[in-house]
Amino acid sequence: TYSPSDPSIIFILIFPFFRLRIFDSGVMVIEHQSHNEEEMVASALETVSERGSLTSEEFAKIVGMSVLLAKERLLLAENMGHLCRDDSVEGLRFYPNLFLTQS
């Protein structure tokens, strides 16, 4: 539940074409209602595929968004099965899920 004094609720009431999105990690963003999750994931997959693999930081720089939001998008694409990741001492790196594209 949200308090009527919550700034995100006030924003959404003032700008009804926007909505609050809460990612599984708890990160909250305000996005336009026309925002399409499938297009967002397809775009992330295309960007990662073009380069072979990307970290959240690299992806953020390429698409021009915050590292936190970039990581959430990559994790969403992973959760949908389009990307896989390697979590090593060098950090988190995302790759296209070749199990879907190669037989």
C-alpha positions as CSV (number, residue, x, y, z in Angstrom):
1,T,0.0,0.0,0.0
2,Y,1.0,3.6,-0.6
3,S,0.5,6.7,1.5
4,P,-1.4,9.5,-0.2
5,S,1.7,11.7,0.6
6,D,3.9,9.3,-1.4
7,P,5.6,11.4,-4.2
8,S,5.3,8.6,-6.7
9,I,1.5,8.4,-6.2
10,I,1.2,12.1,-6.5
11,F,3.2,12.1,-9.7
12,I,1.0,9.4,-11.2
13,L,-2.2,11.2,-10.2
14,I,-0.9,14.4,-11.9
15,F,0.4,12.6,-15.0
16,P,-2.1,9.7,-15.6
17,F,-0.3,8.4,-18.7
18,F,2.5,7.2,-16.5
19,R,2.7,4.2,-14.1
20,L,4.9,3.0,-11.3
21,R,6.9,-0.1,-12.1
22,I,8.5,-2.1,-9.3
23,F,11.1,-4.6,-10.4
24,D,11.7,-7.9,-8.5
25,S,14.7,-6.3,-6.8
26,G,12.5,-3.5,-5.4
27,V,13.8,-0.8,-7.8
28,M,11.0,1.5,-8.6
29,V,10.7,3.6,-11.9
30,I,8.0,5.7,-13.4
31,E,7.3,4.8,-17.0
32,H,4.9,5.8,-19.7
33,Q,1.9,3.5,-20.1
34,S,2.8,2.8,-23.7
35,H,6.1,1.3,-22.6
36,N,6.3,-2.2,-24.1
37,E,8.2,-4.8,-22.0
38,E,8.6,-7.2,-25.0
39,E,10.1,-4.5,-27.1
40,M,12.4,-3.5,-24.3
41,V,13.7,-7.1,-23.9
42,A,14.1,-7.5,-27.6
43,S,16.1,-4.4,-27.8
44,A,18.3,-5.5,-24.9
45,L,18.8,-8.9,-26.6
46,E,19.7,-7.2,-29.9
47,T,22.3,-5.0,-28.2
48,V,23.9,-7.8,-26.3
49,S,23.9,-10.1,-29.4
50,E,25.6,-7.4,-31.5
51,R,28.5,-7.3,-29.0
52,G,28.6,-10.9,-27.9
53,S,28.3,-10.0,-24.2
54,L,27.9,-7.0,-22.0
55,T,28.1,-5.9,-18.4
56,S,25.4,-3.7,-17.0
57,E,27.8,-0.8,-17.1
58,E,28.6,-1.3,-20.8
59,F,24.9,-1.7,-21.7
60,A,24.0,1.5,-19.7
61,K,26.7,3.5,-21.6
62,I,25.5,2.2,-25.0
63,V,21.8,2.8,-24.5
64,G,22.2,6.0,-22.4
65,M,20.6,5.1,-19.1
66,S,21.6,4.6,-15.5
67,V,23.5,1.4,-14.6
68,L,20.8,0.4,-12.1
69,L,18.0,0.5,-14.7
70,A,20.3,-1.2,-17.3
71,K,20.9,-4.0,-14.9
72,E,17.2,-4.4,-14.3
73,R,16.5,-4.6,-18.0
74,L,19.2,-7.2,-18.5
75,L,17.9,-9.3,-15.6
76,L,14.4,-9.0,-17.0
77,A,15.6,-10.3,-20.4
78,E,17.4,-13.1,-18.5
79,N,14.2,-14.0,-16.5
80,M,12.3,-14.2,-19.8
81,G,15.0,-16.7,-21.1
82,H,16.6,-14.5,-23.8
83,L,19.9,-13.8,-22.0
84,C,22.1,-15.8,-19.6
85,R,24.8,-14.5,-17.3
86,D,28.2,-15.3,-15.9
87,D,28.7,-14.0,-12.4
88,S,32.4,-14.1,-11.8
89,V,35.0,-12.2,-9.7
90,E,35.1,-9.8,-12.7
91,G,31.4,-9.0,-12.2
92,L,28.1,-9.8,-13.9
93,R,28.2,-10.3,-17.7
94,F,25.2,-11.1,-19.9
95,Y,25.2,-13.3,-23.0
96,P,22.6,-14.2,-25.6
97,N,20.9,-17.5,-24.6
98,L,22.3,-19.8,-27.3
99,F,20.1,-22.7,-26.1
100,L,17.2,-20.8,-27.7
101,T,18.8,-20.1,-31.0
102,Q,21.0,-23.1,-31.7
103,S,19.9,-26.7,-31.8
